[in-house]
């Protein structure tokens, strides 16, 4: 059988082009993932949904990503998601996060310090006690969005974290703190009331899942909180299947 060398060469060139294009697309992952070792992906069906799924990923020795365990159910804000201030992925016309809107900020963020009521030795761990630590949600305070001793700003309005049962295990999520824009404050990943009970602006899941996260994750890891369309782009970058509808 005669071989068409020109056709073969064209096929090789085309294949190389596809490979290079695929590699380039893979390289266009969000900048925050460049040096990340662990990523949490919280995906909702759309911006209005309360229900979400949470998946964990970590880098293998060859720098590829692998999923750790299966997806677990989670919930977000009572009114869904709102794009965090400055989030580049935000499509025009979709809601932005505002203080008190009961939306969870959407975007890619760093995971902050873990917290809880029981003694623990996790890096950066904050043990909560009643009447001691507040998270300031008052945009007029210089401590807006910070967890401080109650005595640190006696006039500021804040949540007494040690008295909130759902905070018996959790993490801070380091979202942008922009008091001038009232961009939202005190965003946590914490224990849920149940699979159909939204939060006032946080991410929540079952207590066992939060305990697993505290043993696995570290401050500085990445958490992606996104509706399906944008979550699928991150999952494709990680080499993972798309989020469930």
ABEGO torsion letter per residue (X at the ends): XBBBAAAAAAAAAAAAAAAAAAAAAAAABBAAAAABABBBBBBBABAABABBBBBBBBBBAAGBBBBBEBBBBBBBBAAEBBBBBGBAABBBGBBBBBBGAGBBBBEBBBBBBBBEABBBABBGBBBBBBGABBBBABAABAABGBBBBAAABAABBBBBAAABAAAABEBBBBBBBBAAAGAEBGBBBBBBAEAABBBAGBBBBBAAAAAAAAAABBBGBBBBBBBAAAAAAAAAAAGBBBBBX
